[in-house]
Amino acid sequence: MVKKYTDMTQLDATILREFVEQIRVSDTYTISEQGRQVKVREVEIVYNFIGAFDFEGAREQSQTAQVNHNAKGGVA
């Protein structure tokens, strides 16, 4: 299914329905940030075939792997 959309130029409802199973939106809550109140609402996207994907965790793993690769190869 992914190969079918490798050259897509626009995201539309049909494509979303094929890839997204659920979109979960939390209640709004307030946090203090730099001396001011900030309203926050969390959004979790549950994808077909892979479930909820942790993009932040994947980014951290990728950065760690890159640092380790560079350290082993002597690249700064």
PyMOL Python script that loads the backbone (N, CA, C, O; Angstrom):
from pymol import cmd

cmd.read_pdbstr("""\
ATOM      1  N   MET A   1       0.815  -1.187   0.000  1.00  0.00           N
ATOM      2  CA  MET A   1       0.000   0.000   0.000  1.00  0.00           C
ATOM      3  C   MET A   1       0.866   1.261   0.000  1.00  0.00           C
ATOM      4  O   MET A   1       0.528   2.239  -0.667  1.00  0.00           O
ATOM      5  N   VAL A   2       1.965   1.250   0.729  1.00  0.00           N
ATOM      6  CA  VAL A   2       2.827   2.433   0.803  1.00  0.00           C
ATOM      7  C   VAL A   2       3.392   2.772  -0.570  1.00  0.00           C
ATOM      8  O   VAL A   2       3.474   3.947  -0.928  1.00  0.00           O
ATOM      9  N   LYS A   3       3.781   1.768  -1.340  1.00  0.00           N
ATOM     10  CA  LYS A   3       4.343   2.018  -2.671  1.00  0.00           C
ATOM     11  C   LYS A   3       3.367   2.759  -3.565  1.00  0.00           C
ATOM     12  O   LYS A   3       3.776   3.520  -4.442  1.00  0.00           O
ATOM     13  N   LYS A   4       2.074   2.538  -3.344  1.00  0.00           N
ATOM     14  CA  LYS A   4       1.048   3.197  -4.149  1.00  0.00           C
ATOM     15  C   LYS A   4       1.097   4.713  -3.972  1.00  0.00           C
ATOM     16  O   LYS A   4       0.688   5.456  -4.864  1.00  0.00           O
ATOM     17  N   TYR A   5       1.601   5.178  -2.815  1.00  0.00           N
ATOM     18  CA  TYR A   5       1.587   6.604  -2.514  1.00  0.00           C
ATOM     19  C   TYR A   5       2.971   7.245  -2.425  1.00  0.00           C
ATOM     20  O   TYR A   5       3.096   8.332  -1.861  1.00  0.00           O
ATOM     21  N   THR A   6       3.989   6.626  -2.948  1.00  0.00           N
ATOM     22  CA  THR A   6       5.336   7.192  -2.833  1.00  0.00           C
ATOM     23  C   THR A   6       5.500   8.498  -3.600  1.00  0.00           C
ATOM     24  O   THR A   6       6.336   9.322  -3.228  1.00  0.00           O
ATOM     25  N   ASP A   7       4.738   8.703  -4.640  1.00  0.00           N
ATOM     26  CA  ASP A   7       4.854   9.930  -5.438  1.00  0.00           C
ATOM     27  C   ASP A   7       3.666  10.868  -5.258  1.00  0.00           C
ATOM     28  O   ASP A   7       3.403  11.707  -6.120  1.00  0.00           O
ATOM     29  N   MET A   8       2.949  10.733  -4.151  1.00  0.00           N
ATOM     30  CA  MET A   8       1.768  11.575  -3.970  1.00  0.00           C
ATOM     31  C   MET A   8       2.173  13.032  -3.785  1.00  0.00           C
ATOM     32  O   MET A   8       3.224  13.333  -3.219  1.00  0.00           O
ATOM     33  N   THR A   9       1.336  13.916  -4.264  1.00  0.00           N
ATOM     34  CA  THR A   9       1.606  15.349  -4.156  1.00  0.00           C
ATOM     35  C   THR A   9       0.616  16.049  -3.242  1.00  0.00           C
ATOM     36  O   THR A   9       0.812  17.209  -2.880  1.00  0.00           O
ATOM     37  N   GLN A  10      -0.460  15.339  -2.863  1.00  0.00           N
ATOM     38  CA  GLN A  10      -1.478  15.945  -2.022  1.00  0.00           C
ATOM     39  C   GLN A  10      -2.037  14.891  -1.079  1.00  0.00           C
ATOM     40  O   GLN A  10      -2.281  13.752  -1.479  1.00  0.00           O
ATOM     41  N   LEU A  11      -2.239  15.280   0.178  1.00  0.00           N
ATOM     42  CA  LEU A  11      -2.844  14.396   1.162  1.00  0.00           C
ATOM     43  C   LEU A  11      -4.340  14.660   1.180  1.00  0.00           C
ATOM     44  O   LEU A  11      -4.779  15.787   1.409  1.00  0.00           O
ATOM     45  N   ASP A  12      -5.121  13.610   0.936  1.00  0.00           N
ATOM     46  CA  ASP A  12      -6.569  13.796   0.930  1.00  0.00           C
ATOM     47  C   ASP A  12      -7.234  12.787   1.869  1.00  0.00           C
ATOM     48  O   ASP A  12      -6.557  11.955   2.473  1.00  0.00           O
ATOM     49  N   ALA A  13      -8.550  12.866   1.988  1.00  0.00           N
ATOM     50  CA  ALA A  13      -9.302  12.027   2.918  1.00  0.00           C
ATOM     51  C   ALA A  13      -9.156  10.541   2.609  1.00  0.00           C
ATOM     52  O   ALA A  13      -9.098   9.724   3.528  1.00  0.00           O
ATOM     53  N   THR A  14      -9.097  10.184   1.344  1.00  0.00           N
ATOM     54  CA  THR A  14      -8.963   8.775   0.963  1.00  0.00           C
ATOM     55  C   THR A  14      -7.652   8.197   1.471  1.00  0.00           C
ATOM     56  O   THR A  14      -7.634   7.093   2.015  1.00  0.00           O
ATOM     57  N   ILE A  15      -6.578   8.913   1.304  1.00  0.00           N
ATOM     58  CA  ILE A  15      -5.264   8.448   1.756  1.00  0.00           C
ATOM     59  C   ILE A  15      -5.245   8.354   3.276  1.00  0.00           C
ATOM     60  O   ILE A  15      -4.734   7.380   3.830  1.00  0.00           O
ATOM     61  N   LEU A  16      -5.793   9.349   3.952  1.00  0.00           N
ATOM     62  CA  LEU A  16      -5.842   9.314   5.416  1.00  0.00           C
ATOM     63  C   LEU A  16      -6.600   8.099   5.920  1.00  0.00           C
ATOM     64  O   LEU A  16      -6.165   7.446   6.869  1.00  0.00           O
ATOM     65  N   ARG A  17      -7.716   7.792   5.302  1.00  0.00           N
ATOM     66  CA  ARG A  17      -8.509   6.634   5.733  1.00  0.00           C
ATOM     67  C   ARG A  17      -7.747   5.330   5.567  1.00  0.00           C
ATOM     68  O   ARG A  17      -7.937   4.402   6.355  1.00  0.00           O
ATOM     69  N   GLU A  18      -6.897   5.243   4.566  1.00  0.00           N
ATOM     70  CA  GLU A  18      -6.117   4.024   4.363  1.00  0.00           C
ATOM     71  C   GLU A  18      -5.009   3.869   5.396  1.00  0.00           C
ATOM     72  O   GLU A  18      -4.683   2.747   5.784  1.00  0.00           O
ATOM     73  N   PHE A  19      -4.432   4.965   5.843  1.00  0.00           N
ATOM     74  CA  PHE A  19      -3.281   4.901   6.745  1.00  0.00           C
ATOM     75  C   PHE A  19      -3.612   5.116   8.212  1.00  0.00           C
ATOM     76  O   PHE A  19      -2.896   4.615   9.079  1.00  0.00           O
ATOM     77  N   VAL A  20      -4.674   5.846   8.512  1.00  0.00           N
ATOM     78  CA  VAL A  20      -4.969   6.218   9.890  1.00  0.00           C
ATOM     79  C   VAL A  20      -6.176   5.442  10.400  1.00  0.00           C
ATOM     80  O   VAL A  20      -7.247   5.459   9.794  1.00  0.00           O
ATOM     81  N   GLU A  21      -5.979   4.759  11.532  1.00  0.00           N
ATOM     82  CA  GLU A  21      -7.066   4.010  12.154  1.00  0.00           C
ATOM     83  C   GLU A  21      -7.861   4.900  13.106  1.00  0.00           C
ATOM     84  O   GLU A  21      -9.092   4.884  13.093  1.00  0.00           O
ATOM     85  N   GLN A  22      -7.155   5.676  13.935  1.00  0.00           N
ATOM     86  CA  GLN A  22      -7.811   6.538  14.923  1.00  0.00           C
ATOM     87  C   GLN A  22      -6.974   7.789  15.143  1.00  0.00           C
ATOM     88  O   GLN A  22      -5.758   7.786  14.956  1.00  0.00           O
ATOM     89  N   ILE A  23      -7.649   8.851  15.541  1.00  0.00           N
ATOM     90  CA  ILE A  23      -6.974  10.049  16.024  1.00  0.00           C
ATOM     91  C   ILE A  23      -7.561  10.328  17.399  1.00  0.00           C
ATOM     92  O   ILE A  23      -8.760  10.569  17.536  1.00  0.00           O
ATOM     93  N   ARG A  24      -6.702  10.294  18.422  1.00  0.00           N
ATOM     94  CA  ARG A  24      -7.142  10.518  19.799  1.00  0.00           C
ATOM     95  C   ARG A  24      -6.691  11.904  20.240  1.00  0.00           C
ATOM     96  O   ARG A  24      -5.521  12.260  20.102  1.00  0.00           O
ATOM     97  N   VAL A  25      -7.620  12.675  20.766  1.00  0.00           N
ATOM     98  CA  VAL A  25      -7.325  14.034  21.212  1.00  0.00           C
ATOM     99  C   VAL A  25      -7.641  14.113  22.708  1.00  0.00           C
ATOM    100  O   VAL A  25      -8.747  13.776  23.131  1.00  0.00           O
ATOM    101  N   SER A  26      -6.669  14.556  23.499  1.00  0.00           N
ATOM    102  CA  SER A  26      -6.860  14.641  24.949  1.00  0.00           C
ATOM    103  C   SER A  26      -7.675  15.868  25.317  1.00  0.00           C
ATOM    104  O   SER A  26      -7.879  16.766  24.500  1.00  0.00           O
ATOM    105  N   ASP A  27      -8.133  15.891  26.553  1.00  0.00           N
ATOM    106  CA  ASP A  27      -8.729  17.099  27.094  1.00  0.00           C
ATOM    107  C   ASP A  27      -7.640  18.159  27.196  1.00  0.00           C
ATOM    108  O   ASP A  27      -6.454  17.837  27.258  1.00  0.00           O
ATOM    109  N   THR A  28      -8.043  19.407  27.215  1.00  0.00           N
ATOM    110  CA  THR A  28      -7.097  20.510  27.359  1.00  0.00           C
ATOM    111  C   THR A  28      -6.664  20.619  28.815  1.00  0.00           C
ATOM    112  O   THR A  28      -7.491  20.519  29.722  1.00  0.00           O
ATOM    113  N   TYR A  29      -5.361  20.824  29.039  1.00  0.00           N
ATOM    114  CA  TYR A  29      -4.866  21.092  30.381  1.00  0.00           C
ATOM    115  C   TYR A  29      -3.877  22.245  30.293  1.00  0.00           C
ATOM    116  O   TYR A  29      -3.391  22.585  29.214  1.00  0.00           O
ATOM    117  N   THR A  30      -3.588  22.836  31.440  1.00  0.00           N
ATOM    118  CA  THR A  30      -2.746  24.027  31.479  1.00  0.00           C
ATOM    119  C   THR A  30      -1.437  23.717  32.202  1.00  0.00           C
ATOM    120  O   THR A  30      -1.426  23.067  33.247  1.00  0.00           O
ATOM    121  N   ILE A  31      -0.329  24.199  31.619  1.00  0.00           N
ATOM    122  CA  ILE A  31       0.981  24.068  32.268  1.00  0.00           C
ATOM    123  C   ILE A  31       1.605  25.455  32.395  1.00  0.00           C
ATOM    124  O   ILE A  31       1.253  26.377  31.660  1.00  0.00           O
ATOM    125  N   SER A  32       2.529  25.586  33.334  1.00  0.00           N
ATOM    126  CA  SER A  32       3.283  26.834  33.470  1.00  0.00           C
ATOM    127  C   SER A  32       4.575  26.697  32.684  1.00  0.00           C
ATOM    128  O   SER A  32       5.328  25.739  32.862  1.00  0.00           O
ATOM    129  N   GLU A  33       4.819  27.657  31.820  1.00  0.00           N
ATOM    130  CA  GLU A  33       6.028  27.632  30.995  1.00  0.00           C
ATOM    131  C   GLU A  33       6.596  29.043  30.924  1.00  0.00           C
ATOM    132  O   GLU A  33       5.943  29.960  30.427  1.00  0.00           O
ATOM    133  N   GLN A  34       7.808  29.208  31.420  1.00  0.00           N
ATOM    134  CA  GLN A  34       8.494  30.497  31.407  1.00  0.00           C
ATOM    135  C   GLN A  34       7.635  31.598  32.015  1.00  0.00           C
ATOM    136  O   GLN A  34       7.539  32.701  31.476  1.00  0.00           O
ATOM    137  N   GLY A  35       7.006  31.277  33.155  1.00  0.00           N
ATOM    138  CA  GLY A  35       6.246  32.268  33.887  1.00  0.00           C
ATOM    139  C   GLY A  35       4.866  32.582  33.337  1.00  0.00           C
ATOM    140  O   GLY A  35       4.229  33.536  33.784  1.00  0.00           O
ATOM    141  N   ARG A  36       4.393  31.799  32.378  1.00  0.00           N
ATOM    142  CA  ARG A  36       3.052  32.047  31.856  1.00  0.00           C
ATOM    143  C   ARG A  36       2.306  30.730  31.715  1.00  0.00           C
ATOM    144  O   ARG A  36       2.915  29.662  31.650  1.00  0.00           O
ATOM    145  N   GLN A  37       0.999  30.814  31.670  1.00  0.00           N
ATOM    146  CA  GLN A  37       0.150  29.637  31.547  1.00  0.00           C
ATOM    147  C   GLN A  37      -0.035  29.290  30.068  1.00  0.00           C
ATOM    148  O   GLN A  37      -0.323  30.162  29.248  1.00  0.00           O
ATOM    149  N   VAL A  38       0.134  28.014  29.742  1.00  0.00           N
ATOM    150  CA  VAL A  38       0.005  27.549  28.363  1.00  0.00           C
ATOM    151  C   VAL A  38      -1.010  26.410  28.338  1.00  0.00           C
ATOM    152  O   VAL A  38      -0.899  25.457  29.109  1.00  0.00           O
ATOM    153  N   LYS A  39      -1.995  26.509  27.453  1.00  0.00           N
ATOM    154  CA  LYS A  39      -2.961  25.430  27.287  1.00  0.00           C
ATOM    155  C   LYS A  39      -2.378  24.387  26.348  1.00  0.00           C
ATOM    156  O   LYS A  39      -1.780  24.717  25.324  1.00  0.00           O
ATOM    157  N   VAL A  40      -2.561  23.112  26.716  1.00  0.00           N
ATOM    158  CA  VAL A  40      -1.994  22.001  25.949  1.00  0.00           C
ATOM    159  C   VAL A  40      -3.101  21.004  25.648  1.00  0.00           C
ATOM    160  O   VAL A  40      -3.958  20.733  26.489  1.00  0.00           O
ATOM    161  N   ARG A  41      -3.070  20.467  24.446  1.00  0.00           N
ATOM    162  CA  ARG A  41      -3.947  19.372  24.055  1.00  0.00           C
ATOM    163  C   ARG A  41      -3.085  18.389  23.278  1.00  0.00           C
ATOM    164  O   ARG A  41      -2.475  18.751  22.273  1.00  0.00           O
ATOM    165  N   GLU A  42      -3.035  17.150  23.743  1.00  0.00           N
ATOM    166  CA  GLU A  42      -2.206  16.136  23.094  1.00  0.00           C
ATOM    167  C   GLU A  42      -3.008  15.407  22.022  1.00  0.00           C
ATOM    168  O   GLU A  42      -4.198  15.141  22.190  1.00  0.00           O
ATOM    169  N   VAL A  43      -2.337  15.092  20.923  1.00  0.00           N
ATOM    170  CA  VAL A  43      -2.955  14.372  19.820  1.00  0.00           C
ATOM    171  C   VAL A  43      -2.130  13.110  19.561  1.00  0.00           C
ATOM    172  O   VAL A  43      -0.910  13.177  19.409  1.00  0.00           O
ATOM    173  N   GLU A  44      -2.799  11.975  19.512  1.00  0.00           N
ATOM    174  CA  GLU A  44      -2.138  10.702  19.223  1.00  0.00           C
ATOM    175  C   GLU A  44      -2.785  10.118  17.971  1.00  0.00           C
ATOM    176  O   GLU A  44      -4.006   9.986  17.895  1.00  0.00           O
ATOM    177  N   ILE A  45      -1.963   9.776  17.005  1.00  0.00           N
ATOM    178  CA  ILE A  45      -2.457   9.182  15.767  1.00  0.00           C
ATOM    179  C   ILE A  45      -2.134   7.695  15.800  1.00  0.00           C
ATOM    180  O   ILE A  45      -0.979   7.307  15.976  1.00  0.00           O
ATOM    181  N   VAL A  46      -3.154   6.870  15.630  1.00  0.00           N
ATOM    182  CA  VAL A  46      -2.988   5.416  15.586  1.00  0.00           C
ATOM    183  C   VAL A  46      -3.086   5.005  14.121  1.00  0.00           C
ATOM    184  O   VAL A  46      -4.123   5.164  13.477  1.00  0.00           O
ATOM    185  N   TYR A  47      -1.981   4.475  13.616  1.00  0.00           N
ATOM    186  CA  TYR A  47      -1.902   4.110  12.202  1.00  0.00           C
ATOM    187  C   TYR A  47      -2.328   2.666  11.983  1.00  0.00           C
ATOM    188  O   TYR A  47      -2.125   1.815  12.849  1.00  0.00           O
ATOM    189  N   ASN A  48      -2.914   2.393  10.831  1.00  0.00           N
ATOM    190  CA  ASN A  48      -3.192   1.013  10.437  1.00  0.00           C
ATOM    191  C   ASN A  48      -1.857   0.282  10.315  1.00  0.00           C
ATOM    192  O   ASN A  48      -0.866   0.857   9.865  1.00  0.00           O
ATOM    193  N   PHE A  49      -1.839  -0.949  10.707  1.00  0.00           N
ATOM    194  CA  PHE A  49      -0.706  -1.856  10.547  1.00  0.00           C
ATOM    195  C   PHE A  49       0.409  -1.656  11.570  1.00  0.00           C
ATOM    196  O   PHE A  49       1.087  -2.628  11.904  1.00  0.00           O
ATOM    197  N   ILE A  50       0.639  -0.425  12.093  1.00  0.00           N
ATOM    198  CA  ILE A  50       1.742  -0.241  13.049  1.00  0.00           C
ATOM    199  C   ILE A  50       1.280   0.316  14.390  1.00  0.00           C
ATOM    200  O   ILE A  50       2.081   0.369  15.323  1.00  0.00           O
ATOM    201  N   GLY A  51       0.051   0.723  14.522  1.00  0.00           N
ATOM    202  CA  GLY A  51      -0.443   1.269  15.783  1.00  0.00           C
ATOM    203  C   GLY A  51       0.022   2.696  15.991  1.00  0.00           C
ATOM    204  O   GLY A  51       0.338   3.407  15.037  1.00  0.00           O
ATOM    205  N   ALA A  52       0.060   3.107  17.254  1.00  0.00           N
ATOM    206  CA  ALA A  52       0.501   4.463  17.597  1.00  0.00           C
ATOM    207  C   ALA A  52       2.021   4.497  17.495  1.00  0.00           C
ATOM    208  O   ALA A  52       2.707   3.708  18.145  1.00  0.00           O
ATOM    209  N   PHE A  53       2.531   5.383  16.703  1.00  0.00           N
ATOM    210  CA  PHE A  53       3.973   5.474  16.452  1.00  0.00           C
ATOM    211  C   PHE A  53       4.548   6.608  17.273  1.00  0.00           C
ATOM    212  O   PHE A  53       4.023   7.721  17.252  1.00  0.00           O
ATOM    213  N   ASP A  54       5.631   6.332  18.003  1.00  0.00           N
ATOM    214  CA  ASP A  54       6.292   7.322  18.850  1.00  0.00           C
ATOM    215  C   ASP A  54       7.347   8.056  18.026  1.00  0.00           C
ATOM    216  O   ASP A  54       8.501   7.630  17.972  1.00  0.00           O
ATOM    217  N   PHE A  55       6.953   9.156  17.386  1.00  0.00           N
ATOM    218  CA  PHE A  55       7.872   9.895  16.533  1.00  0.00           C
ATOM    219  C   PHE A  55       9.041  10.475  17.318  1.00  0.00           C
ATOM    220  O   PHE A  55      10.175  10.457  16.840  1.00  0.00           O
ATOM    221  N   GLU A  56       8.780  10.986  18.511  1.00  0.00           N
ATOM    222  CA  GLU A  56       9.862  11.554  19.325  1.00  0.00           C
ATOM    223  C   GLU A  56      10.869  10.479  19.712  1.00  0.00           C
ATOM    224  O   GLU A  56      12.077  10.711  19.654  1.00  0.00           O
ATOM    225  N   GLY A  57      10.385   9.307  20.104  1.00  0.00           N
ATOM    226  CA  GLY A  57      11.280   8.202  20.444  1.00  0.00           C
ATOM    227  C   GLY A  57      12.093   7.753  19.241  1.00  0.00           C
ATOM    228  O   GLY A  57      13.285   7.471  19.369  1.00  0.00           O
ATOM    229  N   ALA A  58      11.467   7.685  18.079  1.00  0.00           N
ATOM    230  CA  ALA A  58      12.180   7.294  16.860  1.00  0.00           C
ATOM    231  C   ALA A  58      13.244   8.324  16.496  1.00  0.00           C
ATOM    232  O   ALA A  58      14.337   7.956  16.067  1.00  0.00           O
ATOM    233  N   ARG A  59      12.936   9.608  16.662  1.00  0.00           N
ATOM    234  CA  ARG A  59      13.904  10.665  16.376  1.00  0.00           C
ATOM    235  C   ARG A  59      15.108  10.541  17.308  1.00  0.00           C
ATOM    236  O   ARG A  59      16.251  10.656  16.866  1.00  0.00           O
ATOM    237  N   GLU A  60      14.853  10.305  18.599  1.00  0.00           N
ATOM    238  CA  GLU A  60      15.951  10.155  19.559  1.00  0.00           C
ATOM    239  C   GLU A  60      16.809   8.940  19.235  1.00  0.00           C
ATOM    240  O   GLU A  60      18.035   9.010  19.309  1.00  0.00           O
ATOM    241  N   GLN A  61      16.173   7.826  18.876  1.00  0.00           N
ATOM    242  CA  GLN A  61      16.927   6.623  18.504  1.00  0.00           C
ATOM    243  C   GLN A  61      17.784   6.876  17.278  1.00  0.00           C
ATOM    244  O   GLN A  61      18.935   6.444  17.226  1.00  0.00           O
ATOM    245  N   SER A  62      17.241   7.565  16.300  1.00  0.00           N
ATOM    246  CA  SER A  62      17.978   7.872  15.082  1.00  0.00           C
ATOM    247  C   SER A  62      19.189   8.757  15.381  1.00  0.00           C
ATOM    248  O   SER A  62      20.281   8.522  14.863  1.00  0.00           O
ATOM    249  N   GLN A  63      18.989   9.768  16.215  1.00  0.00           N
ATOM    250  CA  GLN A  63      20.095  10.662  16.565  1.00  0.00           C
ATOM    251  C   GLN A  63      21.170   9.920  17.343  1.00  0.00           C
ATOM    252  O   GLN A  63      22.361  10.133  17.113  1.00  0.00           O
ATOM    253  N   THR A  64      20.765   9.054  18.259  1.00  0.00           N
ATOM    254  CA  THR A  64      21.728   8.263  19.030  1.00  0.00           C
ATOM    255  C   THR A  64      22.504   7.333  18.117  1.00  0.00           C
ATOM    256  O   THR A  64      23.720   7.201  18.250  1.00  0.00           O
ATOM    257  N   ALA A  65      21.807   6.687  17.187  1.00  0.00           N
ATOM    258  CA  ALA A  65      22.480   5.787  16.246  1.00  0.00           C
ATOM    259  C   ALA A  65      23.482   6.551  15.385  1.00  0.00           C
ATOM    260  O   ALA A  65      24.575   6.056  15.113  1.00  0.00           O
ATOM    261  N   GLN A  66      23.108   7.754  14.957  1.00  0.00           N
ATOM    262  CA  GLN A  66      24.001   8.570  14.132  1.00  0.00           C
ATOM    263  C   GLN A  66      25.243   8.972  14.918  1.00  0.00           C
ATOM    264  O   GLN A  66      26.354   8.915  14.391  1.00  0.00           O
ATOM    265  N   VAL A  67      25.066   9.376  16.174  1.00  0.00           N
ATOM    266  CA  VAL A  67      26.203   9.749  17.025  1.00  0.00           C
ATOM    267  C   VAL A  67      27.121   8.555  17.222  1.00  0.00           C
ATOM    268  O   VAL A  67      28.341   8.692  17.125  1.00  0.00           O
ATOM    269  N   ASN A  68      26.548   7.373  17.500  1.00  0.00           N
ATOM    270  CA  ASN A  68      27.352   6.175  17.690  1.00  0.00           C
ATOM    271  C   ASN A  68      28.093   5.789  16.410  1.00  0.00           C
ATOM    272  O   ASN A  68      29.257   5.391  16.458  1.00  0.00           O
ATOM    273  N   HIS A  69      27.426   5.905  15.281  1.00  0.00           N
ATOM    274  CA  HIS A  69      28.053   5.594  14.001  1.00  0.00           C
ATOM    275  C   HIS A  69      29.227   6.529  13.741  1.00  0.00           C
ATOM    276  O   HIS A  69      30.300   6.084  13.335  1.00  0.00           O
ATOM    277  N   ASN A  70      29.026   7.829  13.975  1.00  0.00           N
ATOM    278  CA  ASN A  70      30.087   8.796  13.769  1.00  0.00           C
ATOM    279  C   ASN A  70      31.246   8.571  14.726  1.00  0.00           C
ATOM    280  O   ASN A  70      32.399   8.752  14.336  1.00  0.00           O
ATOM    281  N   ALA A  71      30.978   8.185  15.961  1.00  0.00           N
ATOM    282  CA  ALA A  71      32.027   7.947  16.948  1.00  0.00           C
ATOM    283  C   ALA A  71      32.874   6.740  16.554  1.00  0.00           C
ATOM    284  O   ALA A  71      34.093   6.758  16.728  1.00  0.00           O
ATOM    285  N   LYS A  72      32.248   5.703  16.030  1.00  0.00           N
ATOM    286  CA  LYS A  72      32.975   4.494  15.622  1.00  0.00           C
ATOM    287  C   LYS A  72      33.814   4.755  14.385  1.00  0.00           C
ATOM    288  O   LYS A  72      34.904   4.203  14.237  1.00  0.00           O
ATOM    289  N   GLY A  73      33.301   5.601  13.492  1.00  0.00           N
ATOM    290  CA  GLY A  73      34.002   5.856  12.235  1.00  0.00           C
ATOM    291  C   GLY A  73      34.998   6.992  12.336  1.00  0.00           C
ATOM    292  O   GLY A  73      35.690   7.296  11.364  1.00  0.00           O
ATOM    293  N   GLY A  74      35.082   7.625  13.496  1.00  0.00           N
ATOM    294  CA  GLY A  74      36.009   8.729  13.665  1.00  0.00           C
ATOM    295  C   GLY A  74      35.523  10.043  13.085  1.00  0.00           C
ATOM    296  O   GLY A  74      36.297  10.992  12.965  1.00  0.00           O
ATOM    297  N   VAL A  75      34.227  10.111  12.717  1.00  0.00           N
ATOM    298  CA  VAL A  75      33.673  11.327  12.159  1.00  0.00           C
ATOM    299  C   VAL A  75      33.144  12.174  13.311  1.00  0.00           C
ATOM    300  O   VAL A  75      32.464  11.662  14.201  1.00  0.00           O
ATOM    301  N   ALA A  76      33.453  13.463  13.296  1.00  0.00           N
ATOM    302  CA  ALA A  76      32.994  14.335  14.385  1.00  0.00           C
ATOM    303  C   ALA A  76      31.632  14.902  14.095  1.00  0.00           C
ATOM    304  O   ALA A  76      31.093  15.657  14.904  1.00  0.00           O
TER     305      ALA A  76
END
""", "prot")
cmd.dss("prot")
cmd.show_as("cartoon", "prot")
cmd.util.cbc("prot")
cmd.orient("prot")
